[in-house]
Amino acid sequence: MKAIQVKVYDNDLEKAMRILKKKIQNDGLFKRLKLKKSYEKPSEFRRRKQREALRRQRIAASRNKYRYHK
């Protein structure tokens, strides 16, 4: 697990907190913590993984669709 660091400039704590929240969200830490909060049945785990894979495929397909039409 990599360390997440945010530098605070001019005592602007609000801006630093916004940046930290964005970095944590992009890292997927909130999602992992939410999943670990309660037990997930193996069938639900497989279903969730399948949904995530389909979502990644749709995103990749939409990116590839527009890549060659320039």
HTML snippet that shows the backbone in 3Dmol.js (N, CA, C, O; Angstrom):
<script src="https://3Dmol.org/build/3Dmol-min.js"></script>
<div id="view" style="width:600px;height:400px;position:relative"></div>
<script>
const pdb = `
ATOM      1  N   MET A   1       0.850  -1.178   0.000  1.00  0.00           N
ATOM      2  CA  MET A   1       0.000   0.000   0.000  1.00  0.00           C
ATOM      3  C   MET A   1       0.890   1.234   0.000  1.00  0.00           C
ATOM      4  O   MET A   1       1.822   1.347   0.796  1.00  0.00           O
ATOM      5  N   LYS A   2       0.591   2.143  -0.892  1.00  0.00           N
ATOM      6  CA  LYS A   2       1.416   3.343  -0.998  1.00  0.00           C
ATOM      7  C   LYS A   2       0.913   4.433  -0.059  1.00  0.00           C
ATOM      8  O   LYS A   2      -0.265   4.483   0.295  1.00  0.00           O
ATOM      9  N   ALA A   3       1.831   5.296   0.332  1.00  0.00           N
ATOM     10  CA  ALA A   3       1.494   6.394   1.222  1.00  0.00           C
ATOM     11  C   ALA A   3       0.877   7.530   0.416  1.00  0.00           C
ATOM     12  O   ALA A   3       1.331   7.840  -0.685  1.00  0.00           O
ATOM     13  N   ILE A   4      -0.145   8.139   0.966  1.00  0.00           N
ATOM     14  CA  ILE A   4      -0.797   9.283   0.332  1.00  0.00           C
ATOM     15  C   ILE A   4      -0.395  10.518   1.117  1.00  0.00           C
ATOM     16  O   ILE A   4      -0.633  10.598   2.322  1.00  0.00           O
ATOM     17  N   GLN A   5       0.207  11.472   0.444  1.00  0.00           N
ATOM     18  CA  GLN A   5       0.665  12.688   1.091  1.00  0.00           C
ATOM     19  C   GLN A   5       0.070  13.907   0.414  1.00  0.00           C
ATOM     20  O   GLN A   5      -0.123  13.944  -0.801  1.00  0.00           O
ATOM     21  N   VAL A   6      -0.215  14.905   1.243  1.00  0.00           N
ATOM     22  CA  VAL A   6      -0.713  16.182   0.739  1.00  0.00           C
ATOM     23  C   VAL A   6       0.045  17.280   1.471  1.00  0.00           C
ATOM     24  O   VAL A   6       0.124  17.271   2.699  1.00  0.00           O
ATOM     25  N   LYS A   7       0.595  18.211   0.734  1.00  0.00           N
ATOM     26  CA  LYS A   7       1.297  19.340   1.345  1.00  0.00           C
ATOM     27  C   LYS A   7       0.321  20.484   1.560  1.00  0.00           C
ATOM     28  O   LYS A   7      -0.519  20.777   0.709  1.00  0.00           O
ATOM     29  N   VAL A   8       0.451  21.126   2.720  1.00  0.00           N
ATOM     30  CA  VAL A   8      -0.405  22.258   3.063  1.00  0.00           C
ATOM     31  C   VAL A   8       0.391  23.536   2.823  1.00  0.00           C
ATOM     32  O   VAL A   8       1.456  23.735   3.407  1.00  0.00           O
ATOM     33  N   TYR A   9      -0.134  24.393   1.962  1.00  0.00           N
ATOM     34  CA  TYR A   9       0.507  25.665   1.653  1.00  0.00           C
ATOM     35  C   TYR A   9      -0.293  26.809   2.264  1.00  0.00           C
ATOM     36  O   TYR A   9      -1.521  26.828   2.178  1.00  0.00           O
ATOM     37  N   ASP A  10       0.395  27.751   2.872  1.00  0.00           N
ATOM     38  CA  ASP A  10      -0.212  28.967   3.442  1.00  0.00           C
ATOM     39  C   ASP A  10      -1.324  28.641   4.448  1.00  0.00           C
ATOM     40  O   ASP A  10      -2.312  29.370   4.532  1.00  0.00           O
ATOM     41  N   ASN A  11      -1.171  27.569   5.196  1.00  0.00           N
ATOM     42  CA  ASN A  11      -2.162  27.156   6.208  1.00  0.00           C
ATOM     43  C   ASN A  11      -3.566  27.007   5.627  1.00  0.00           C
ATOM     44  O   ASN A  11      -4.554  27.223   6.330  1.00  0.00           O
ATOM     45  N   ASP A  12      -3.660  26.638   4.348  1.00  0.00           N
ATOM     46  CA  ASP A  12      -4.951  26.447   3.690  1.00  0.00           C
ATOM     47  C   ASP A  12      -5.385  24.989   3.894  1.00  0.00           C
ATOM     48  O   ASP A  12      -5.240  24.154   3.002  1.00  0.00           O
ATOM     49  N   LEU A  13      -5.916  24.706   5.077  1.00  0.00           N
ATOM     50  CA  LEU A  13      -6.270  23.341   5.444  1.00  0.00           C
ATOM     51  C   LEU A  13      -7.470  22.816   4.653  1.00  0.00           C
ATOM     52  O   LEU A  13      -7.524  21.630   4.327  1.00  0.00           O
ATOM     53  N   GLU A  14      -8.430  23.689   4.341  1.00  0.00           N
ATOM     54  CA  GLU A  14      -9.610  23.255   3.594  1.00  0.00           C
ATOM     55  C   GLU A  14      -9.226  22.719   2.217  1.00  0.00           C
ATOM     56  O   GLU A  14      -9.728  21.681   1.785  1.00  0.00           O
ATOM     57  N   LYS A  15      -8.343  23.426   1.541  1.00  0.00           N
ATOM     58  CA  LYS A  15      -7.902  22.996   0.216  1.00  0.00           C
ATOM     59  C   LYS A  15      -7.137  21.682   0.306  1.00  0.00           C
ATOM     60  O   LYS A  15      -7.307  20.799  -0.535  1.00  0.00           O
ATOM     61  N   ALA A  16      -6.291  21.555   1.330  1.00  0.00           N
ATOM     62  CA  ALA A  16      -5.533  20.320   1.525  1.00  0.00           C
ATOM     63  C   ALA A  16      -6.467  19.145   1.795  1.00  0.00           C
ATOM     64  O   ALA A  16      -6.224  18.040   1.308  1.00  0.00           O
ATOM     65  N   MET A  17      -7.523  19.368   2.559  1.00  0.00           N
ATOM     66  CA  MET A  17      -8.494  18.297   2.847  1.00  0.00           C
ATOM     67  C   MET A  17      -9.231  17.876   1.581  1.00  0.00           C
ATOM     68  O   MET A  17      -9.476  16.687   1.376  1.00  0.00           O
ATOM     69  N   ARG A  18      -9.589  18.839   0.727  1.00  0.00           N
ATOM     70  CA  ARG A  18     -10.254  18.503  -0.534  1.00  0.00           C
ATOM     71  C   ARG A  18      -9.341  17.650  -1.406  1.00  0.00           C
ATOM     72  O   ARG A  18      -9.779  16.668  -2.006  1.00  0.00           O
ATOM     73  N   ILE A  19      -8.065  18.034  -1.469  1.00  0.00           N
ATOM     74  CA  ILE A  19      -7.105  17.289  -2.284  1.00  0.00           C
ATOM     75  C   ILE A  19      -6.926  15.883  -1.724  1.00  0.00           C
ATOM     76  O   ILE A  19      -6.868  14.912  -2.479  1.00  0.00           O
ATOM     77  N   LEU A  20      -6.838  15.772  -0.383  1.00  0.00           N
ATOM     78  CA  LEU A  20      -6.676  14.458   0.251  1.00  0.00           C
ATOM     79  C   LEU A  20      -7.876  13.559  -0.024  1.00  0.00           C
ATOM     80  O   LEU A  20      -7.709  12.385  -0.354  1.00  0.00           O
ATOM     81  N   LYS A  21      -9.076  14.099   0.109  1.00  0.00           N
ATOM     82  CA  LYS A  21     -10.275  13.297  -0.161  1.00  0.00           C
ATOM     83  C   LYS A  21     -10.299  12.813  -1.601  1.00  0.00           C
ATOM     84  O   LYS A  21     -10.674  11.671  -1.866  1.00  0.00           O
ATOM     85  N   LYS A  22      -9.902  13.671  -2.534  1.00  0.00           N
ATOM     86  CA  LYS A  22      -9.875  13.295  -3.947  1.00  0.00           C
ATOM     87  C   LYS A  22      -8.854  12.189  -4.189  1.00  0.00           C
ATOM     88  O   LYS A  22      -9.128  11.240  -4.924  1.00  0.00           O
ATOM     89  N   LYS A  23      -7.667  12.308  -3.570  1.00  0.00           N
ATOM     90  CA  LYS A  23      -6.645  11.279  -3.731  1.00  0.00           C
ATOM     91  C   LYS A  23      -7.100   9.944  -3.152  1.00  0.00           C
ATOM     92  O   LYS A  23      -6.873   8.894  -3.753  1.00  0.00           O
ATOM     93  N   ILE A  24      -7.741   9.983  -1.989  1.00  0.00           N
ATOM     94  CA  ILE A  24      -8.232   8.755  -1.365  1.00  0.00           C
ATOM     95  C   ILE A  24      -9.308   8.126  -2.228  1.00  0.00           C
ATOM     96  O   ILE A  24      -9.338   6.906  -2.391  1.00  0.00           O
ATOM     97  N   GLN A  25     -10.186   8.935  -2.780  1.00  0.00           N
ATOM     98  CA  GLN A  25     -11.259   8.427  -3.624  1.00  0.00           C
ATOM     99  C   GLN A  25     -10.692   7.806  -4.899  1.00  0.00           C
ATOM    100  O   GLN A  25     -11.139   6.737  -5.313  1.00  0.00           O
ATOM    101  N   ASN A  26      -9.720   8.457  -5.523  1.00  0.00           N
ATOM    102  CA  ASN A  26      -9.116   7.928  -6.735  1.00  0.00           C
ATOM    103  C   ASN A  26      -8.337   6.650  -6.463  1.00  0.00           C
ATOM    104  O   ASN A  26      -8.242   5.787  -7.336  1.00  0.00           O
ATOM    105  N   ASP A  27      -7.782   6.520  -5.274  1.00  0.00           N
ATOM    106  CA  ASP A  27      -7.025   5.330  -4.895  1.00  0.00           C
ATOM    107  C   ASP A  27      -7.958   4.144  -4.641  1.00  0.00           C
ATOM    108  O   ASP A  27      -7.526   2.995  -4.727  1.00  0.00           O
ATOM    109  N   GLY A  28      -9.222   4.406  -4.331  1.00  0.00           N
ATOM    110  CA  GLY A  28     -10.180   3.342  -4.079  1.00  0.00           C
ATOM    111  C   GLY A  28     -10.223   2.908  -2.625  1.00  0.00           C
ATOM    112  O   GLY A  28     -10.783   1.858  -2.311  1.00  0.00           O
ATOM    113  N   LEU A  29      -9.646   3.692  -1.740  1.00  0.00           N
ATOM    114  CA  LEU A  29      -9.604   3.324  -0.331  1.00  0.00           C
ATOM    115  C   LEU A  29     -10.999   3.325   0.286  1.00  0.00           C
ATOM    116  O   LEU A  29     -11.331   2.414   1.045  1.00  0.00           O
ATOM    117  N   PHE A  30     -11.821   4.323  -0.022  1.00  0.00           N
ATOM    118  CA  PHE A  30     -13.180   4.381   0.515  1.00  0.00           C
ATOM    119  C   PHE A  30     -13.968   3.134   0.119  1.00  0.00           C
ATOM    120  O   PHE A  30     -14.694   2.561   0.931  1.00  0.00           O
ATOM    121  N   LYS A  31     -13.814   2.725  -1.137  1.00  0.00           N
ATOM    122  CA  LYS A  31     -14.540   1.562  -1.632  1.00  0.00           C
ATOM    123  C   LYS A  31     -14.099   0.291  -0.900  1.00  0.00           C
ATOM    124  O   LYS A  31     -14.928  -0.535  -0.517  1.00  0.00           O
ATOM    125  N   ARG A  32     -12.780   0.145  -0.712  1.00  0.00           N
ATOM    126  CA  ARG A  32     -12.264  -1.035  -0.006  1.00  0.00           C
ATOM    127  C   ARG A  32     -12.739  -1.071   1.433  1.00  0.00           C
ATOM    128  O   ARG A  32     -13.100  -2.132   1.941  1.00  0.00           O
ATOM    129  N   LEU A  33     -12.742   0.088   2.101  1.00  0.00           N
ATOM    130  CA  LEU A  33     -13.203   0.135   3.485  1.00  0.00           C
ATOM    131  C   LEU A  33     -14.685  -0.217   3.588  1.00  0.00           C
ATOM    132  O   LEU A  33     -15.096  -0.926   4.507  1.00  0.00           O
ATOM    133  N   LYS A  34     -15.478   0.272   2.655  1.00  0.00           N
ATOM    134  CA  LYS A  34     -16.907  -0.018   2.654  1.00  0.00           C
ATOM    135  C   LYS A  34     -17.152  -1.509   2.465  1.00  0.00           C
ATOM    136  O   LYS A  34     -18.030  -2.082   3.112  1.00  0.00           O
ATOM    137  N   LEU A  35     -16.372  -2.148   1.573  1.00  0.00           N
ATOM    138  CA  LEU A  35     -16.548  -3.571   1.331  1.00  0.00           C
ATOM    139  C   LEU A  35     -16.124  -4.403   2.530  1.00  0.00           C
ATOM    140  O   LEU A  35     -16.720  -5.447   2.790  1.00  0.00           O
ATOM    141  N   LYS A  36     -15.109  -3.967   3.264  1.00  0.00           N
ATOM    142  CA  LYS A  36     -14.613  -4.720   4.409  1.00  0.00           C
ATOM    143  C   LYS A  36     -15.458  -4.517   5.664  1.00  0.00           C
ATOM    144  O   LYS A  36     -15.283  -5.225   6.655  1.00  0.00           O
ATOM    145  N   LYS A  37     -16.379  -3.543   5.619  1.00  0.00           N
ATOM    146  CA  LYS A  37     -17.178  -3.243   6.798  1.00  0.00           C
ATOM    147  C   LYS A  37     -18.075  -4.415   7.194  1.00  0.00           C
ATOM    148  O   LYS A  37     -18.302  -4.657   8.379  1.00  0.00           O
ATOM    149  N   SER A  38     -18.579  -5.134   6.204  1.00  0.00           N
ATOM    150  CA  SER A  38     -19.466  -6.250   6.506  1.00  0.00           C
ATOM    151  C   SER A  38     -19.091  -7.446   5.647  1.00  0.00           C
ATOM    152  O   SER A  38     -18.357  -7.318   4.667  1.00  0.00           O
ATOM    153  N   TYR A  39     -19.604  -8.606   6.026  1.00  0.00           N
ATOM    154  CA  TYR A  39     -19.312  -9.843   5.315  1.00  0.00           C
ATOM    155  C   TYR A  39     -20.015  -9.854   3.963  1.00  0.00           C
ATOM    156  O   TYR A  39     -21.168  -9.442   3.839  1.00  0.00           O
ATOM    157  N   GLU A  40     -19.308 -10.326   2.972  1.00  0.00           N
ATOM    158  CA  GLU A  40     -19.878 -10.448   1.631  1.00  0.00           C
ATOM    159  C   GLU A  40     -19.882 -11.924   1.251  1.00  0.00           C
ATOM    160  O   GLU A  40     -18.840 -12.579   1.238  1.00  0.00           O
ATOM    161  N   LYS A  41     -21.062 -12.431   0.947  1.00  0.00           N
ATOM    162  CA  LYS A  41     -21.166 -13.841   0.570  1.00  0.00           C
ATOM    163  C   LYS A  41     -20.369 -14.096  -0.707  1.00  0.00           C
ATOM    164  O   LYS A  41     -20.232 -13.206  -1.546  1.00  0.00           O
ATOM    165  N   PRO A  42     -19.839 -15.324  -0.852  1.00  0.00           N
ATOM    166  CA  PRO A  42     -19.062 -15.630  -2.060  1.00  0.00           C
ATOM    167  C   PRO A  42     -19.843 -15.400  -3.348  1.00  0.00           C
ATOM    168  O   PRO A  42     -19.274 -14.953  -4.344  1.00  0.00           O
ATOM    169  N   SER A  43     -21.144 -15.701  -3.339  1.00  0.00           N
ATOM    170  CA  SER A  43     -21.942 -15.475  -4.549  1.00  0.00           C
ATOM    171  C   SER A  43     -22.055 -13.978  -4.855  1.00  0.00           C
ATOM    172  O   SER A  43     -22.001 -13.577  -6.018  1.00  0.00           O
ATOM    173  N   GLU A  44     -22.213 -13.150  -3.813  1.00  0.00           N
ATOM    174  CA  GLU A  44     -22.263 -11.704  -4.015  1.00  0.00           C
ATOM    175  C   GLU A  44     -20.919 -11.176  -4.492  1.00  0.00           C
ATOM    176  O   GLU A  44     -20.858 -10.262  -5.315  1.00  0.00           O
ATOM    177  N   PHE A  45     -19.842 -11.756  -3.970  1.00  0.00           N
ATOM    178  CA  PHE A  45     -18.497 -11.360  -4.387  1.00  0.00           C
ATOM    179  C   PHE A  45     -18.309 -11.620  -5.878  1.00  0.00           C
ATOM    180  O   PHE A  45     -17.830 -10.750  -6.606  1.00  0.00           O
ATOM    181  N   ARG A  46     -18.688 -12.822  -6.336  1.00  0.00           N
ATOM    182  CA  ARG A  46     -18.551 -13.162  -7.752  1.00  0.00           C
ATOM    183  C   ARG A  46     -19.415 -12.250  -8.618  1.00  0.00           C
ATOM    184  O   ARG A  46     -18.976 -11.796  -9.674  1.00  0.00           O
ATOM    185  N   ARG A  47     -20.641 -11.979  -8.175  1.00  0.00           N
ATOM    186  CA  ARG A  47     -21.539 -11.115  -8.934  1.00  0.00           C
ATOM    187  C   ARG A  47     -20.983  -9.693  -9.045  1.00  0.00           C
ATOM    188  O   ARG A  47     -21.059  -9.071 -10.104  1.00  0.00           O
ATOM    189  N   ARG A  48     -20.426  -9.187  -7.943  1.00  0.00           N
ATOM    190  CA  ARG A  48     -19.853  -7.841  -7.949  1.00  0.00           C
ATOM    191  C   ARG A  48     -18.638  -7.778  -8.872  1.00  0.00           C
ATOM    192  O   ARG A  48     -18.482  -6.824  -9.634  1.00  0.00           O
ATOM    193  N   LYS A  49     -17.782  -8.792  -8.803  1.00  0.00           N
ATOM    194  CA  LYS A  49     -16.606  -8.816  -9.663  1.00  0.00           C
ATOM    195  C   LYS A  49     -17.022  -8.863 -11.138  1.00  0.00           C
ATOM    196  O   LYS A  49     -16.398  -8.212 -11.976  1.00  0.00           O
ATOM    197  N   GLN A  50     -18.063  -9.622 -11.455  1.00  0.00           N
ATOM    198  CA  GLN A  50     -18.549  -9.711 -12.834  1.00  0.00           C
ATOM    199  C   GLN A  50     -19.080  -8.354 -13.314  1.00  0.00           C
ATOM    200  O   GLN A  50     -18.814  -7.939 -14.442  1.00  0.00           O
ATOM    201  N   ARG A  51     -19.837  -7.666 -12.439  1.00  0.00           N
ATOM    202  CA  ARG A  51     -20.355  -6.340 -12.787  1.00  0.00           C
ATOM    203  C   ARG A  51     -19.217  -5.355 -13.028  1.00  0.00           C
ATOM    204  O   ARG A  51     -19.261  -4.566 -13.971  1.00  0.00           O
ATOM    205  N   GLU A  52     -18.192  -5.405 -12.170  1.00  0.00           N
ATOM    206  CA  GLU A  52     -17.060  -4.505 -12.341  1.00  0.00           C
ATOM    207  C   GLU A  52     -16.322  -4.785 -13.649  1.00  0.00           C
ATOM    208  O   GLU A  52     -15.893  -3.856 -14.334  1.00  0.00           O
ATOM    209  N   ALA A  53     -16.174  -6.058 -13.991  1.00  0.00           N
ATOM    210  CA  ALA A  53     -15.494  -6.418 -15.240  1.00  0.00           C
ATOM    211  C   ALA A  53     -16.285  -5.926 -16.446  1.00  0.00           C
ATOM    212  O   ALA A  53     -15.701  -5.404 -17.396  1.00  0.00           O
ATOM    213  N   LEU A  54     -17.608  -6.085 -16.420  1.00  0.00           N
ATOM    214  CA  LEU A  54     -18.448  -5.606 -17.517  1.00  0.00           C
ATOM    215  C   LEU A  54     -18.354  -4.089 -17.654  1.00  0.00           C
ATOM    216  O   LEU A  54     -18.322  -3.553 -18.762  1.00  0.00           O
ATOM    217  N   ARG A  55     -18.312  -3.408 -16.514  1.00  0.00           N
ATOM    218  CA  ARG A  55     -18.202  -1.945 -16.543  1.00  0.00           C
ATOM    219  C   ARG A  55     -16.878  -1.534 -17.176  1.00  0.00           C
ATOM    220  O   ARG A  55     -16.843  -0.624 -18.005  1.00  0.00           O
ATOM    221  N   ARG A  56     -15.791  -2.195 -16.791  1.00  0.00           N
ATOM    222  CA  ARG A  56     -14.484  -1.876 -17.384  1.00  0.00           C
ATOM    223  C   ARG A  56     -14.481  -2.143 -18.880  1.00  0.00           C
ATOM    224  O   ARG A  56     -13.892  -1.378 -19.645  1.00  0.00           O
ATOM    225  N   GLN A  57     -15.136  -3.225 -19.307  1.00  0.00           N
ATOM    226  CA  GLN A  57     -15.202  -3.543 -20.738  1.00  0.00           C
ATOM    227  C   GLN A  57     -15.986  -2.481 -21.501  1.00  0.00           C
ATOM    228  O   GLN A  57     -15.583  -2.074 -22.591  1.00  0.00           O
ATOM    229  N   ARG A  58     -17.113  -2.029 -20.929  1.00  0.00           N
ATOM    230  CA  ARG A  58     -17.908  -0.990 -21.586  1.00  0.00           C
ATOM    231  C   ARG A  58     -17.118   0.300 -21.723  1.00  0.00           C
ATOM    232  O   ARG A  58     -17.168   0.957 -22.762  1.00  0.00           O
ATOM    233  N   ILE A  59     -16.390   0.663 -20.676  1.00  0.00           N
ATOM    234  CA  ILE A  59     -15.601   1.888 -20.714  1.00  0.00           C
ATOM    235  C   ILE A  59     -14.507   1.768 -21.769  1.00  0.00           C
ATOM    236  O   ILE A  59     -14.284   2.703 -22.538  1.00  0.00           O
ATOM    237  N   ALA A  60     -13.823   0.624 -21.813  1.00  0.00           N
ATOM    238  CA  ALA A  60     -12.755   0.415 -22.799  1.00  0.00           C
ATOM    239  C   ALA A  60     -13.315   0.426 -24.213  1.00  0.00           C
ATOM    240  O   ALA A  60     -12.693   0.973 -25.124  1.00  0.00           O
ATOM    241  N   ALA A  61     -14.486  -0.175 -24.401  1.00  0.00           N
ATOM    242  CA  ALA A  61     -15.092  -0.209 -25.729  1.00  0.00           C
ATOM    243  C   ALA A  61     -15.477   1.193 -26.184  1.00  0.00           C
ATOM    244  O   ALA A  61     -15.295   1.541 -27.351  1.00  0.00           O
ATOM    245  N   SER A  62     -16.008   1.996 -25.270  1.00  0.00           N
ATOM    246  CA  SER A  62     -16.400   3.347 -25.661  1.00  0.00           C
ATOM    247  C   SER A  62     -15.163   4.190 -25.974  1.00  0.00           C
ATOM    248  O   SER A  62     -15.210   5.041 -26.863  1.00  0.00           O
ATOM    249  N   ARG A  63     -14.079   3.972 -25.272  1.00  0.00           N
ATOM    250  CA  ARG A  63     -12.843   4.704 -25.569  1.00  0.00           C
ATOM    251  C   ARG A  63     -12.300   4.299 -26.930  1.00  0.00           C
ATOM    252  O   ARG A  63     -11.876   5.150 -27.711  1.00  0.00           O
ATOM    253  N   ASN A  64     -12.312   3.005 -27.217  1.00  0.00           N
ATOM    254  CA  ASN A  64     -11.796   2.517 -28.494  1.00  0.00           C
ATOM    255  C   ASN A  64     -12.671   2.957 -29.653  1.00  0.00           C
ATOM    256  O   ASN A  64     -12.167   3.183 -30.753  1.00  0.00           O
ATOM    257  N   LYS A  65     -13.964   3.081 -29.431  1.00  0.00           N
ATOM    258  CA  LYS A  65     -14.883   3.479 -30.487  1.00  0.00           C
ATOM    259  C   LYS A  65     -14.561   4.868 -30.991  1.00  0.00           C
ATOM    260  O   LYS A  65     -14.616   5.114 -32.196  1.00  0.00           O
ATOM    261  N   TYR A  66     -14.226   5.779 -30.096  1.00  0.00           N
ATOM    262  CA  TYR A  66     -13.972   7.149 -30.505  1.00  0.00           C
ATOM    263  C   TYR A  66     -12.509   7.386 -30.870  1.00  0.00           C
ATOM    264  O   TYR A  66     -12.177   8.430 -31.433  1.00  0.00           O
ATOM    265  N   ARG A  67     -11.646   6.449 -30.564  1.00  0.00           N
ATOM    266  CA  ARG A  67     -10.231   6.634 -30.821  1.00  0.00           C
ATOM    267  C   ARG A  67      -9.917   6.661 -32.306  1.00  0.00           C
ATOM    268  O   ARG A  67      -9.046   7.425 -32.723  1.00  0.00           O
ATOM    269  N   TYR A  68     -10.595   5.855 -33.126  1.00  0.00           N
ATOM    270  CA  TYR A  68     -10.257   5.715 -34.520  1.00  0.00           C
ATOM    271  C   TYR A  68     -11.099   6.581 -35.456  1.00  0.00           C
ATOM    272  O   TYR A  68     -10.915   6.522 -36.672  1.00  0.00           O
ATOM    273  N   HIS A  69     -12.020   7.382 -34.916  1.00  0.00           N
ATOM    274  CA  HIS A  69     -12.880   8.204 -35.769  1.00  0.00           C
ATOM    275  C   HIS A  69     -12.363   9.635 -35.914  1.00  0.00           C
ATOM    276  O   HIS A  69     -13.111  10.513 -36.344  1.00  0.00           O
ATOM    277  N   LYS A  70     -11.129   9.880 -35.573  1.00  0.00           N
ATOM    278  CA  LYS A  70     -10.603  11.248 -35.676  1.00  0.00           C
ATOM    279  C   LYS A  70     -10.089  11.541 -37.038  1.00  0.00           C
ATOM    280  O   LYS A  70      -9.613  12.647 -37.293  1.00  0.00           O
TER     281      LYS A  70
END
`;
const viewer = $3Dmol.createViewer("view");
viewer.addModel(pdb, "pdb");
viewer.setStyle({}, {cartoon: {color: "spectrum"}});
viewer.zoomTo();
viewer.render();
</script>
